[in-house]
Structures are given as C-alpha cells and as structure tokens.
Amino acid sequence: MSVFDTISIAASGLTAQRLRMDVASSNIANADSTRTADGTPYQQESVIVAAARTTASSSALGVQAVAIVTPNQGSQRVFDPTNPDADAAGFVSHPDVNIAAQMADIMGAARSYSLNSTTFQAAKQEAMDAIELGRA
C-alpha cells in the first residue's frame, strides 16, 4: 500500500464522517419541525456507510456513504389544540428524534473525523519526508 492509498483512505473517512455530522445536525435542528414541505412531520435520517474502493485502479478499501435512509420510527403525538398543525382531535405529530442519541452520533463522528485527519496529516508528512530524502 502506498502513501497515496493511505491518504485516499483517510480522505474517504473524512468525507463519510462529515456527512454523518451533517445529517445528525439536521436531525437535531428539525427535532421540533411539525410540518415539512409535504405537510408531514420531519422524519429522522441516518447515514449508511460501507467499505468501498478509493479509486478504480487501487486495491485500497476506504469508506463511502451509500445511502441516507429514513428509519420508519413514526412520530410522537402531543395534545396541543392551539397549535396550527393540530388535527381534528387536537393532537400534533412531532418528530421522534432522540437528541441525546444524535449528540452521541455527532461526538462519535467528530472523533472518527479527528482520527482520519491525524492519519491524513501523518501520511502527508511521510510523503514530504520521502521527498526531502530524495533531494539529499
């Protein structure tokens, strides 16, 4: 495995973890969204990450986000007849977003992002050191 394979593996991890953080942040931001453009409550999303080749010519396996899915979790019904989104019985459907779980996902993705960044920097430094050795 070359240093360039290491860099592309780390870069694929950076991209995937950034997407995980973005999706979890969106879930938190929309935790109280009772109506989307299609009139339904916001549905929590999750990222599916799988192993994938970093380039067509490389044998190195990195990661790639293969899908953003909406688990069918339903919604929480809260009695609030004054809310404009209330149904005829006075209930409002709120998204079933667990803020603590989303924060834990963000923290895990941030830690993974940090480790991939460290790997990327180490591989970059190794390449720079090799170039300096070649000049001497």
N, C-alpha and C positions, 0 to 999 in steps of 0.2 A: 504494500500500500504506500503510495507516495504522499508527500506532504500536502499536495493539492487535493488528494482524496479526503484527507483529514479536514482540510478547510471546507470542502464542499459538504461533508457530513455535518460539521458544526453549523454551517450556514443553513442547511435544511432544518436542523433543530431550532435555530433562532427563528426561522420563519414560522414553523409549526407552533412554537410556544407563544409567539407574538399573537397569532390568531386565537389561541386558547384564551389569552388575556383579554383580547378584544371582545370575544363572544361572552365571556363571563362578565365583563364590564357592562356590556349591553343588557345582559340579564338583570344585573343589579339596577341599572338605570331605568329599566322598564318594569321593575317589580310592582309598581302601583298603576301601571297602564291598563285601564279597564276597557279601552277601546282602541283598536288599531284601524288602519285604513279600510279594512274589510268589515269593520264593525264588531269583531270578536275580541276578547281579552288577549293580551300578549301571551305568546307561548314560549317558554324557556327553550333555549337551544344548547346543543352540545357539539363538540368537535370530535370527529373520528379521525385518529392518526394511525397510519400504518407504515411499515417498512417499505422503502422504495429505492430504486437505483438513483444515485445523484445525477448521473449523466448517462446517456445511451451507451457510451464507449467505456464506462467504468464498471468495475465489479463491486465498488463500494456501496454499501447499503446505508442510506440515511433515512429520514422520515419525511412523510408528506401527509398533509391533511387531505383525506379522501372525500370527506363529506361533512356538512353541518346538518345535523338532524334535530328534529323536534320531538323529544320523547312525549308520548301521549300521557300527560300527567293530569289532565283536566284542569279545573280551577277551583278556587275557594269561593263559596257563596256567602256573602255577608249581607245581613239585613240593613239596608240604608235607603228607605223610601224617598229621601230628599235628593239622592244622587240622580243626575240626569240619565245615567246609564242603567238605572234600576229597571227590572222587568215589571210585569203587571202585579206580581206578588210583593214587590218592594225589595227584591234581592239583587245585589250587584255581584257579578263574577269578577274576581280578582285573580291575577296570575299566581300559580303555585310555585313561586321562586323562593328557594331557601337561601337567604342572604349569607348565612354562615358557611354553607357548602360552596357558594360561589366565591366567597373570600378565600376559603381554603384552596380552591382551584386556582385562583389568581396567585396565591402565595407559592403553590407548587410549580406553576408555570413560570413565575418570576425566578424561582431558584434554578429551575432547569435552564431557563434563558441565560442566567448568570454563568452556569457551568459550561454551557455551549460557547458563550462569549470568551470565557477563560481558555477553553480548548482552541478556539479560533485564534486568539492572541498568541498562545504558545506555539501553534503551528506556523503562524506568520513570523514569529521571532526565529524559529528554527530555520525557515527558508531564508531569512535575512542573514543569519549567521553562516549558512552554507554559501551564500553569495559572497560574503566577506572573506571566507576561507578560500574561495575560488580566485579572488583578486590578489591574495597574498602570495 
